[in-house]
Amino acid sequence: KENKPKKTLDYLLTDWLSSGKKKPKPQKKIEETRRKALEIMQTRARNLEAQQKKEQLSKEKQLQKQQRSSELRNQKQQQQLSKEQNLQSHFHKVHSEAKALKEFKKENKQAIHTQKQQERMQKLSKKEQLLSCKREAELRRKKLEEERKAKAKEELQKRIEQEEAIRLQKEEDVKRMEQEEFELIQRLQNTQSMQQSAYEELEKALSGEVEFSILSETC
């Protein structure tokens, strides 16, 4: 349907040009006016085609925008799921470490108790030596326990800090991507606005040429 008017105008223009020499001179001004009118109609047909291309481009950009938004939503959901899984894994790990520490204390306590029983059963004559050994064993146990606690606390703190840094970095990445998307949309909207203004000015200019041609033909 879009090509039919264009072919008709081309045919009329060709027909007019081929028979222009046969026309009487009084009709020269009329033929010139008709030629201009045909040119304007052809220009309008080209403008219509350009407008349709513009609308198609706008639809494609809108589709790209929707796809980008969908990707961002999926990425946020994936990040949230990953965060929850990391937290759950971290909780299980801390729970396992706490349980292991509790078992270690229990075993250590049992070992000390067994050692005391053995010392009583042996009935060693040197109480001071036994007391000294007992104090040293207790000190070693306490020192070992404190070192294990300190090490576990330090490792836990490091893991928490690393996970927090990763989370903050991911949030910064998401914010940056959202800002880039917003700026892209703004540029697209500005471009569309400028194109729309240009088309409106072109339509006004074309309307002015048609009115001028009609006035010239009347005169």
ZABA-503611 format. One record per residue (C-alpha): residue number from 0; y, x, z. Coordinates in steps of 0.25 Angstrom, whole numbers, plus 2048, in hexadecimal, padded with zeros to 3 digits. Example, Ala and Ser with C-alpha at 12.3 -4.5 7.8 and 13.67 -1.06 7.14 Angstrom:
<nodes>
@k=0 Y=7EE X=831 Z=81F
@k=1 Y=7FC X=837 Z=81D
</nodes>
This chain:
<nodes>
@k=0 Y=800 X=800 Z=800
@k=1 Y=809 X=80C Z=803
@k=2 Y=807 X=812 Z=7F5
@k=3 Y=809 X=806 Z=7ED
@k=4 Y=819 X=805 Z=7EE
@k=5 Y=81A X=814 Z=7EB
@k=6 Y=812 X=813 Z=7DF
@k=7 Y=81A X=807 Z=7DA
@k=8 Y=827 X=80E Z=7DD
@k=9 Y=822 X=81A Z=7D5
@k=10 Y=81E X=812 Z=7CA
@k=11 Y=82B X=80A Z=7C9
@k=12 Y=833 X=818 Z=7CA
@k=13 Y=82A X=81E Z=7BF
@k=14 Y=82C X=812 Z=7B6
@k=15 Y=83B X=812 Z=7B8
@k=16 Y=83C X=821 Z=7B5
@k=17 Y=833 X=81F Z=7A8
@k=18 Y=83C X=814 Z=7A3
@k=19 Y=849 X=819 Z=7A8
@k=20 Y=84E X=81E Z=79A
@k=21 Y=84C X=810 Z=794
@k=22 Y=855 X=809 Z=79E
@k=23 Y=863 X=805 Z=79A
@k=24 Y=86E X=80D Z=7A0
@k=25 Y=874 X=801 Z=7A8
@k=26 Y=867 X=800 Z=7B0
@k=27 Y=868 X=80F Z=7B4
@k=28 Y=86F X=80C Z=7C2
@k=29 Y=864 X=801 Z=7C5
@k=30 Y=859 X=80A Z=7C2
@k=31 Y=85F X=815 Z=7CA
@k=32 Y=860 X=80B Z=7D6
@k=33 Y=851 X=807 Z=7D4
@k=34 Y=84D X=816 Z=7D4
@k=35 Y=854 X=818 Z=7E1
@k=36 Y=84D X=80C Z=7E7
@k=37 Y=840 X=810 Z=7E2
@k=38 Y=842 X=81E Z=7E8
@k=39 Y=846 X=818 Z=7F6
@k=40 Y=83A X=80F Z=7F6
@k=41 Y=831 X=81B Z=7F3
@k=42 Y=838 X=823 Z=7FE
@k=43 Y=835 X=817 Z=808
@k=44 Y=826 X=817 Z=804
@k=45 Y=826 X=826 Z=807
@k=46 Y=82D X=824 Z=814
@k=47 Y=823 X=819 Z=817
@k=48 Y=817 X=822 Z=815
@k=49 Y=81E X=82D Z=81E
@k=50 Y=820 X=822 Z=829
@k=51 Y=811 X=81F Z=828
@k=52 Y=80E X=82E Z=829
@k=53 Y=817 X=82F Z=835
@k=54 Y=810 X=823 Z=83C
@k=55 Y=803 X=829 Z=839
@k=56 Y=807 X=836 Z=83F
@k=57 Y=80D X=82F Z=84B
@k=58 Y=7FF X=828 Z=84D
@k=59 Y=7F8 X=836 Z=84C
@k=60 Y=801 X=83C Z=857
@k=61 Y=7FF X=830 Z=860
@k=62 Y=7F0 X=832 Z=85F
@k=63 Y=7F2 X=840 Z=862
@k=64 Y=7FA X=83D Z=86E
@k=65 Y=7EF X=833 Z=873
@k=66 Y=7E4 X=83D Z=871
@k=67 Y=7EC X=848 Z=878
@k=68 Y=7EE X=83E Z=884
@k=69 Y=7DF X=83B Z=884
@k=70 Y=7DC X=84A Z=885
@k=71 Y=7E6 X=84C Z=890
@k=72 Y=7DF X=840 Z=898
@k=73 Y=7D1 X=846 Z=895
@k=74 Y=7D6 X=854 Z=89A
@k=75 Y=7DC X=84E Z=8A7
@k=76 Y=7CF X=846 Z=8AA
@k=77 Y=7C7 X=853 Z=8A7
@k=78 Y=7D0 X=85B Z=8B0
@k=79 Y=7CF X=850 Z=8BB
@k=80 Y=7C0 X=850 Z=8BA
@k=81 Y=7BF X=85F Z=8BA
@k=82 Y=7C8 X=85F Z=8C6
@k=83 Y=7BF X=855 Z=8CE
@k=84 Y=7B3 X=85D Z=8CA
@k=85 Y=7B9 X=86A Z=8CF
@k=86 Y=7BD X=864 Z=8DC
@k=87 Y=7AF X=85E Z=8DE
@k=88 Y=7A9 X=86B Z=8DB
@k=89 Y=7B2 X=872 Z=8E4
@k=90 Y=7AF X=868 Z=8EF
@k=91 Y=7A0 X=86A Z=8EE
@k=92 Y=7A2 X=879 Z=8EE
@k=93 Y=7AA X=879 Z=8FB
@k=94 Y=7A0 X=870 Z=901
@k=95 Y=795 X=879 Z=8FD
@k=96 Y=79C X=885 Z=903
@k=97 Y=79F X=87E Z=910
@k=98 Y=791 X=87A Z=911
@k=99 Y=78C X=888 Z=90F
@k=100 Y=796 X=88D Z=919
@k=101 Y=791 X=883 Z=923
@k=102 Y=782 X=887 Z=920
@k=103 Y=786 X=896 Z=922
@k=104 Y=78D X=893 Z=92F
@k=105 Y=780 X=88B Z=934
@k=106 Y=777 X=897 Z=92F
@k=107 Y=780 X=8A1 Z=936
@k=108 Y=780 X=899 Z=943
@k=109 Y=771 X=898 Z=942
@k=110 Y=770 X=8A7 Z=940
@k=111 Y=778 X=8AA Z=94B
@k=112 Y=771 X=8A1 Z=954
@k=113 Y=764 X=8A7 Z=950
@k=114 Y=769 X=8B5 Z=952
@k=115 Y=76D X=8B1 Z=961
@k=116 Y=75F X=8AB Z=963
@k=117 Y=759 X=8B8 Z=95E
@k=118 Y=762 X=8C0 Z=967
@k=119 Y=75E X=8B8 Z=973
@k=120 Y=74F X=8B9 Z=970
@k=121 Y=750 X=8C8 Z=96F
@k=122 Y=756 X=8C8 Z=97D
@k=123 Y=75E X=8D5 Z=97A
@k=124 Y=762 X=8DC Z=986
@k=125 Y=770 X=8E0 Z=981
@k=126 Y=779 X=8D4 Z=982
@k=127 Y=785 X=8DB Z=97D
@k=128 Y=77E X=8E0 Z=971
@k=129 Y=77A X=8D1 Z=96E
@k=130 Y=787 X=8CC Z=971
@k=131 Y=78E X=8D6 Z=968
@k=132 Y=784 X=8D3 Z=95C
@k=133 Y=787 X=8C4 Z=95E
@k=134 Y=796 X=8C6 Z=95E
@k=135 Y=795 X=8CE Z=951
@k=136 Y=78C X=8C4 Z=94B
@k=137 Y=795 X=8B9 Z=94E
@k=138 Y=7A1 X=8C1 Z=949
@k=139 Y=79A X=8C4 Z=93C
@k=140 Y=796 X=8B5 Z=93B
@k=141 Y=7A4 X=8B1 Z=93D
@k=142 Y=7AA X=8BB Z=934
@k=143 Y=7A0 X=8B7 Z=929
@k=144 Y=7A3 X=8A9 Z=92B
@k=145 Y=7B2 X=8AB Z=92A
@k=146 Y=7B1 X=8B3 Z=91E
@k=147 Y=7A9 X=8A9 Z=917
@k=148 Y=7B3 X=89E Z=91B
@k=149 Y=7BE X=8A6 Z=916
@k=150 Y=7B8 X=8A9 Z=909
@k=151 Y=7B4 X=89B Z=907
@k=152 Y=7C2 X=896 Z=90A
@k=153 Y=7C8 X=8A0 Z=901
@k=154 Y=7BF X=89D Z=8F5
@k=155 Y=7C1 X=88E Z=8F7
@k=156 Y=7D0 X=890 Z=8F7
@k=157 Y=7CF X=898 Z=8EB
@k=158 Y=7C7 X=88D Z=8E4
@k=159 Y=7D1 X=883 Z=8E8
@k=160 Y=7DD X=88B Z=8E3
@k=161 Y=7D6 X=88D Z=8D6
@k=162 Y=7D3 X=87F Z=8D4
@k=163 Y=7E1 X=87B Z=8D7
@k=164 Y=7E7 X=885 Z=8CD
@k=165 Y=7DE X=87F Z=8C3
@k=166 Y=7E1 X=871 Z=8C6
@k=167 Y=7F0 X=874 Z=8C5
@k=168 Y=7EF X=87C Z=8B8
@k=169 Y=7E7 X=870 Z=8B2
@k=170 Y=7F2 X=867 Z=8B7
@k=171 Y=7FD X=870 Z=8B1
@k=172 Y=7F5 X=870 Z=8A3
@k=173 Y=7F5 X=861 Z=8A3
@k=174 Y=803 X=860 Z=8A6
@k=175 Y=807 X=86A Z=89B
@k=176 Y=7FE X=862 Z=891
@k=177 Y=805 X=855 Z=895
@k=178 Y=813 X=85B Z=893
@k=179 Y=80F X=861 Z=886
@k=180 Y=80A X=853 Z=882
@k=181 Y=817 X=84C Z=886
@k=182 Y=81F X=856 Z=87E
@k=183 Y=817 X=854 Z=872
@k=184 Y=818 X=845 Z=873
@k=185 Y=827 X=847 Z=875
@k=186 Y=828 X=850 Z=868
@k=187 Y=820 X=846 Z=860
@k=188 Y=829 X=83A Z=865
@k=189 Y=836 X=842 Z=861
@k=190 Y=830 X=845 Z=854
@k=191 Y=82C X=837 Z=851
@k=192 Y=83A X=832 Z=855
@k=193 Y=841 X=83C Z=84C
@k=194 Y=838 X=838 Z=840
@k=195 Y=83B X=829 Z=843
@k=196 Y=84A X=82C Z=843
@k=197 Y=849 X=834 Z=836
@k=198 Y=841 X=828 Z=830
@k=199 Y=84B X=81E Z=835
@k=200 Y=857 X=826 Z=82F
@k=201 Y=84F X=827 Z=821
@k=202 Y=84D X=818 Z=821
@k=203 Y=85C X=816 Z=824
@k=204 Y=85F X=820 Z=818
@k=205 Y=856 X=819 Z=80F
@k=206 Y=85B X=80B Z=812
@k=207 Y=869 X=811 Z=80F
@k=208 Y=865 X=816 Z=802
@k=209 Y=85F X=808 Z=7FE
@k=210 Y=86B X=801 Z=802
@k=211 Y=873 X=80B Z=7F9
@k=212 Y=86A X=809 Z=7ED
@k=213 Y=86C X=7FA Z=7EE
@k=214 Y=87B X=7FA Z=7EF
@k=215 Y=87B X=804 Z=7E3
@k=216 Y=872 X=7FA Z=7DB
@k=217 Y=87B X=7EE Z=7DE
@k=218 Y=888 X=7F6 Z=7DA
</nodes>
